[in-house]
Amino acid sequence: MSKPPTDTEWDNAYIDEQLAEHLRQTREPDPMGKLALFSGAAQRPGPFGTLAIECSSCKRESPIRFREIPRLVMPISLTLPRRYHTFMKCPGCGRRTWVRARWRM
């Protein structure tokens, strides 16, 4: 007769199942586009609109809050007159790259 699994064994099995499911979902394409449809609705614009940062590397446009700006520009940032004018950390991909900012109302 087999003994029931311990809590640790059950937890490890559950974590392995969840990880396998997540990896399967990230590899499969989203044919209905549901991720794109529902992914951006979490952040509502403030009274003055939203500051959107567009990355030159990943081409994503990410809305940010004002309190996130110091974390993204530290330890160094650079601004030049060009299309992507500021060198800072991209909130979308996490790389230090050239970005541009614009207001969305």
C-alpha positions as CSV (number, residue, x, y, z in Angstrom):
1,M,0.0,0.0,0.0
2,S,1.4,3.4,-1.0
3,K,1.5,6.2,1.5
4,P,-0.1,9.6,0.7
5,P,2.3,12.3,-0.5
6,T,3.7,14.7,2.0
7,D,2.9,18.4,1.9
8,T,6.3,19.2,0.4
9,E,6.0,16.6,-2.4
10,W,2.5,17.9,-3.2
11,D,3.7,21.5,-3.3
12,N,6.6,20.6,-5.6
13,A,4.2,18.7,-7.9
14,Y,1.8,21.6,-8.0
15,I,4.6,24.1,-8.7
16,D,5.8,21.9,-11.6
17,E,2.3,21.6,-13.0
18,Q,1.9,25.4,-12.9
19,L,5.3,26.0,-14.5
20,A,4.6,23.6,-17.3
21,E,1.2,25.2,-17.9
22,H,2.8,28.7,-18.0
23,L,5.5,27.6,-20.4
24,R,2.9,26.0,-22.7
25,Q,0.9,29.1,-22.7
26,T,3.8,31.4,-23.5
27,R,4.9,29.2,-26.4
28,E,1.4,29.0,-28.0
29,P,0.2,31.9,-30.1
30,D,-2.8,33.8,-28.9
31,P,-5.1,33.4,-31.9
32,M,-8.0,35.5,-30.5
33,G,-5.7,38.3,-29.3
34,K,-7.1,38.3,-25.8
35,L,-3.8,39.2,-24.2
36,A,-3.5,42.3,-26.3
37,L,-7.1,43.2,-25.7
38,F,-7.0,43.0,-21.9
39,S,-3.4,43.7,-21.0
40,G,-3.4,47.6,-21.0
41,A,-6.5,48.4,-19.0
42,A,-4.9,48.2,-15.5
43,Q,-3.5,51.7,-15.4
44,R,-6.0,54.6,-15.7
45,P,-4.8,58.0,-16.9
46,G,-4.3,60.7,-14.3
47,P,-5.9,64.2,-14.4
48,F,-3.2,65.5,-16.7
49,G,-3.0,62.4,-18.9
50,T,-0.4,59.7,-19.0
51,L,3.3,59.9,-19.8
52,A,4.0,57.2,-22.4
53,I,7.6,56.1,-23.0
54,E,8.4,54.5,-26.4
55,C,11.5,52.3,-26.6
56,S,13.8,52.3,-29.6
57,S,14.8,48.7,-29.0
58,C,11.5,46.8,-28.3
59,K,9.2,49.4,-30.0
60,R,6.8,49.2,-27.0
61,E,5.0,52.2,-25.7
62,S,4.7,51.9,-21.9
63,P,2.7,54.2,-19.7
64,I,4.5,55.3,-16.5
65,R,3.7,57.2,-13.4
66,F,5.7,60.2,-12.3
67,R,7.0,58.4,-9.2
68,E,8.6,55.8,-11.6
69,I,10.8,58.3,-13.4
70,P,13.7,58.5,-10.9
71,R,14.0,54.8,-10.8
72,L,14.2,54.6,-14.7
73,V,16.7,57.5,-15.2
74,M,19.1,56.5,-12.3
75,P,22.1,56.1,-12.2
76,I,22.6,58.0,-15.5
77,S,20.5,59.4,-18.3
78,L,21.4,61.5,-21.3
79,T,19.2,63.8,-23.4
80,L,20.0,64.8,-27.0
81,P,18.0,66.4,-29.8
82,R,17.1,63.4,-31.9
83,R,14.1,61.2,-32.6
84,Y,14.6,59.0,-29.5
85,H,16.0,61.7,-27.3
86,T,16.6,60.2,-23.8
87,F,18.9,57.4,-22.8
88,M,17.4,55.6,-19.9
89,K,16.0,52.3,-18.7
90,C,13.0,51.1,-20.8
91,P,10.0,50.2,-18.5
92,G,8.9,47.6,-21.1
93,C,12.0,45.5,-21.8
94,G,14.2,46.7,-18.9
95,R,17.2,47.6,-21.1
96,R,19.1,50.9,-21.0
97,T,18.3,52.3,-24.4
98,W,17.1,55.4,-26.2
99,V,13.5,56.3,-25.6
100,R,11.1,59.1,-26.3
101,A,8.3,60.4,-24.2
102,R,4.9,61.9,-25.1
103,W,1.7,62.8,-23.3
104,R,-1.4,60.8,-23.9
105,M,-4.7,62.4,-23.1
